Amino acid sequence: MKKVLIFGTFDGLHEGHLNFFKQAREEGDYLIAVVGRDSTVEKVKKRLPKHNEQERLEAVQNCGLVDFARLGNEGVSPYVVVKEVSPDVICLGYDQTHFTDKLEAKIKEMGLTIEVRRLEPYQPEIYKSSIINK
């Protein structure tokens, strides 16, 4: 079974997120989504998400496109989650930048073999959370 891992805030699921999930599903057999903690989102985006972490987690769990969804680890590097899940593929959103610049080097450093794929945007001028949640 080929495991695929995705990360995100997923603040108010929209067509862009759903397309991201669909693209990621095509990369393997089992899709795991890590939903960012409120504290992590605030640190990275300098603002709290519109929906709290539990609401965002439930939305991802109930969308029908993800096999397993969980919250990120509180106050710990996202690389810890990568090691815990040990996926075959990590799919990144077209605009995902947090921690991704060193991702491939960290994967090698941890002794893991994981393919990293950057996925295509879906109508980013319409379906982007920063635009929708204004």
Rosetta blueprint (number, residue, H / E / L):
1 M L
2 K L
3 K E
4 V E
5 L E
6 I E
7 F E
8 G E
9 T L
10 F L
11 D L
12 G L
13 L L
14 H L
15 E H
16 G H
17 H H
18 L H
19 N H
20 F H
21 F H
22 K H
23 Q H
24 A H
25 R H
26 E L
27 E L
28 G L
29 D L
30 Y E
31 L E
32 I E
33 A E
34 V E
35 V E
36 G L
37 R L
38 D H
39 S H
40 T H
41 V H
42 E H
43 K H
44 V H
45 K H
46 K L
47 R L
48 L L
49 P L
50 K L
51 H L
52 N L
53 E H
54 Q H
55 E H
56 R H
57 L H
58 E H
59 A H
60 V H
61 Q H
62 N L
63 C L
64 G L
65 L L
66 V L
67 D L
68 F E
69 A E
70 R E
71 L E
72 G L
73 N L
74 E L
75 G L
76 V L
77 S L
78 P H
79 Y H
80 V H
81 V H
82 V H
83 K H
84 E H
85 V H
86 S L
87 P L
88 D L
89 V E
90 I E
91 C E
92 L E
93 G L
94 Y L
95 D L
96 Q L
97 T L
98 H L
99 F L
100 T H
101 D H
102 K H
103 L H
104 E H
105 A H
106 K H
107 I H
108 K H
109 E H
110 M L
111 G L
112 L L
113 T L
114 I L
115 E E
116 V E
117 R E
118 R E
119 L L
120 E L
121 P L
122 Y L
123 Q L
124 P L
125 E L
126 I L
127 Y L
128 K L
129 S H
130 S H
131 I H
132 I H
133 N L
134 K L
